[in-house]
Amino acid sequence: MDGLRERLLEQMNGTAEAVPFDSLALEVFAYQFKRNAAYRNYAIARGRTPETVVHWRDIPAIPTDAFKLPRFPLRTFPESETVKVFRTSGTTRDVRGAHAFNDLVLYETSILRGWEHAGLPAPANPWFLSQSPAAAPDSSLVHMFETLHHTYASGEEGRWLIDGQGRFQTNRLREIASSGEPVALFATALALLRWTESNPPLALPQGSWIFETGGYKGVSITLDKAAFQQQVAAHFFIPVDRLLNEYGMTELSSPFYAWAGETAHRGSPWTRIRVIAPETGETSDDGSPGYLEILDLANLGSVAAIRTQDLAIARGDNAFTLLGRDPGALPRGCSRRSDDLLTRP
Amino acid sequence: MTSTAHRLDALVAQHDALAPWVGEFHRDALIDLLAQQLGSPAALDDWQSRGDTRGRAFPRTPLLHIVSGNTPHAAFQSVFRGLLVGAHNRVKLPSAGLPEFERWLDGLPAELSELIEVRHDLPDAWLDSAAAVIFGNAATIETFRHLLPPDMPRIEHGPKLSVAVIFEPDEMAARLVAIDVLAHEQRGCLSVQAIYVDGGESAAIEFAGKLAIAMADARHQAPRTEPLTLSESGAIANARELARFREANGDAIRLWESAGGTSWTIVFDADPTLSPGPLNGFVTVHPLPATDRLRDALGGEIAHLSTAALHPFDDSLADRLEPLMIPRVCPLGHSQYPPLFWHHDGRLPLADLVFWRDRA
């Protein structure tokens, strides 16, 4: 993948002249069509080949459930070259999706350059209400956290606030809060909920902010997003607009972000979104809700075009208003993988 | 309405309105039903000799009915039974309502309507009910286990699914099974979600092709009356794309689908594992495993089976399904229309609604 991979990295890093998205996307599709047999077979069944696809909107998106079928591996490289497999959440009885990588540089570059493109604050003092990468090696979210950790707090260990048995390091977070230094606290929404329900309010230092991701479907909690954000902000004594929501998936490499109160999640320049009317399979009119499909060029080693099980409204080429997880879909998502590892304190 | 005879009169007077939902009935049939399930048609009126004692049945009243929004059948059948045993009925309808049931209530005479209260919420005042009949999915059942007092008897009818088993896979079978699949948009526990065809893979594939014609024809004759929600359409679209992916990659699977929409979908899958589908006209077709392999081949979902619709209907063929221990086997085309006397989910429904006192 070297030539294309290097050019994608140059585009992400801004070290080469910008290439039109369409041409890069079509090149990625042709690359994956050639090397990813399972995806090629599906694309042909949909009547889409590099000869017939002339616009990024026509690149066929793979349903996320296809990542749960290991007999049809969705990768562009031989299994022997695999360096990492991220898995979706699930219990031992559930079938978990697997996203294989032969190279994490694109993934990590997408996280870091995407962070900058989104104009997010550098997390100078990051803490992670999460297990460590050693305890959760197949969690894409934890790897994202580790990438940020390594970049912004390199060499400072012990920033993981859930131990290997899934217990909160309660006193550690209290010490951090009492230090006076503003904190960037990274967590799943579910971890935050469990923390707030089992601990007294904790005032984070002024200037602190919180990164949260994932839902809490499948647990006995009924709380809408706004109420959740109010509850967390009040618990940690931070303004509600200092809560950053991330939309990410194990099957993707690039996240989307929205601060609390913003109406749309925004993606990086190497992503595009489509919203599909499921009854017809056609693109929804602007402003109409439908199923979210994401084209993520950083997913070079697997499939760039992913059909999610989330409902959304398109807000331009790479932004959307998230309406939530399709209630008909089974619980899934990288954050629940993290949550599976979190026992109730 | 203190006597059984009085209640029978009142219900028989509602025959035309009720029969579409509870099944065909007449006065003598109801008397037989009481006799069969309570031992005597007068069990609710007087002390009846029972072995070395005398017993009398009393309704669990007030009787709470928690009704899901899948189909109106559950509401009609449950309240019908409550009225038959003489209970005062408190009916919690889904928040979106249940129009057919509510229209029926609006037209009732006072002697019946005063025995039925309806709400779309669950007021605290109803927590003193003598028993609760609960219809719904797993989450609904679980919710009401927590909401209702622990000592309140609960008769739970949780999520179920039904299948068809075809031994003669002809056009008639295709037309009949389309009825069982499409009635009530497949949302009831008696809706057929999977079809097992005797004769191996080729017979099943051939039948799926016939079924595609029958489904298209049935939808042409009776299109959906309401559009699906995004989630409902999306669940079908996702299942179709996953089937397409598997088929494209060589799995023994084939897809037939309505063009331009999600009106109907058929997936042949050589894997016989039973799993619930996305409903609203989506059905899978499988080869029927050998009798001695049935339980293992269909998998854990058989614990939730309600009905098997059989073609042709014959006891010797029904016996071949015995390893599945299905509560009800019926003729193809009738899965959604259980008889009055059926053992609902394997239980005696009237017997659940009474308690007994003895007088030596």
Chai-1 contact restraints between the chains, C-beta under 6 A:
chainA,res_idxA,chainB,res_idxB,connection_type,confidence,min_distance_angstrom,max_distance_angstrom,comment,restraint_id
A,A38,B,N249,contact,1.0,0.0,6.0,A-B,restraint_1
A,N41,B,A248,contact,1.0,0.0,6.0,A-B,restraint_2
A,N41,B,N249,contact,1.0,0.0,6.0,A-B,restraint_3
A,Y42,B,F245,contact,1.0,0.0,6.0,A-B,restraint_4
A,Y42,B,A248,contact,1.0,0.0,6.0,A-B,restraint_5
A,A45,B,R244,contact,1.0,0.0,6.0,A-B,restraint_6
A,A45,B,A248,contact,1.0,0.0,6.0,A-B,restraint_7
A,P63,B,N238,contact,1.0,0.0,6.0,A-B,restraint_8
A,P63,B,E241,contact,1.0,0.0,6.0,A-B,restraint_9
A,P63,B,L242,contact,1.0,0.0,6.0,A-B,restraint_10
A,D65,B,L242,contact,1.0,0.0,6.0,A-B,restraint_11
A,A66,B,F245,contact,1.0,0.0,6.0,A-B,restraint_12
A,F72,B,N249,contact,1.0,0.0,6.0,A-B,restraint_13
A,P278,B,S233,contact,1.0,0.0,6.0,A-B,restraint_14
A,P278,B,G234,contact,1.0,0.0,6.0,A-B,restraint_15
A,P278,B,A237,contact,1.0,0.0,6.0,A-B,restraint_16
A,E279,B,S233,contact,1.0,0.0,6.0,A-B,restraint_17
A,E279,B,G261,contact,1.0,0.0,6.0,A-B,restraint_18
A,E279,B,T262,contact,1.0,0.0,6.0,A-B,restraint_19
A,Y291,B,G234,contact,1.0,0.0,6.0,A-B,restraint_20
A,L311,B,L230,contact,1.0,0.0,6.0,A-B,restraint_21
A,D326,B,S231,contact,1.0,0.0,6.0,A-B,restraint_22
A,D326,B,G234,contact,1.0,0.0,6.0,A-B,restraint_23
A,P327,B,S231,contact,1.0,0.0,6.0,A-B,restraint_24
A,G328,B,S231,contact,1.0,0.0,6.0,A-B,restraint_25
A,G328,B,A235,contact,1.0,0.0,6.0,A-B,restraint_26
